[in-house]
């Protein structure tokens, strides 16, 4: 089936915007063709939550990828096919983000994200996994691992948040400042500036990359959920809790990260006992987008290592 036929078929599902027809990168188009939704029953609401995900590949311990702040599963468009060629691989849109349904009345907070992720795991995966988190997704992965250690066989952190608490801007998220903040964040110019800053190789911040980073802004409730998550305080510092992580942990970090810097990479390594740190040279905040081949290689090699690092 041709790409031009498949994409309109996807649009008929109603949860992806018509702008997906403008995608040009082959990995972006291929990911759009693979997106599915499933209703996940949780204690968060009486109504099941339509949850967006992708599953590709087979065999091995399932690899589950968690995206960053104000992002979506499109963040892993370049990494997914490389991992799925050798291993069962999943991406899920975290609660309040991406294209996953934002039901009214749900508290969009780290605790709710963790609950939703657990019931997604219970519904579709239901076996120990390799949990991979990038940026804020790293904080979500840490939080999940600390709460459900038996469900995580190995942990991978990619330029991860969670070592120190971000600035508390939640107290500023009230009208009219909350609407102004989300309007600012939705500006194409602002998003392109952030995208460019995330890469070492600025040419990778292409029009296709900008479109992938903005598609989920069309989702119903994007603004309200983002405000609610920010008002919740987001992910704070895990501090001394990091020493409770017993799983083998791989820390991948771009040596030219201009979003989070590089100091926390060493701090994560010192705090997590069974961890090792690998630097990606000439790479910014998003190794999975900038150097997907090297990122996939390191994850797959880590998958095959003995349990003790």
Secondary structure, 3 states (H helix, E strand, C coil): CCHHHHHHHHHCCCCCCHHHHHCCCHHHHHHHHHCEEEEECCCCCCCCEEEEEEEECCCCCCEEEECCCCCCHHHHHHHHHHHHCCCCEEEECCCCCCCCCCCCCCCCCHHHHHHHHHHHHHHHHCCCEEEEEECHHHHHHHHHHHHCHHHEEEEEEECCCCCCCCCCCHHHCCCCHHHHHHHHHHCHHHHHHHHHHHCCCHHHCCHHHHHHHHHHHHCCCHHHHHHHHHHCCCCCCCHHHHHHCCCEEEEEEECCCCCCCCHHHHHHHHHCCCEEEEEECCCCCCHHHHCHHHHHHHHHHHHCCCCCC
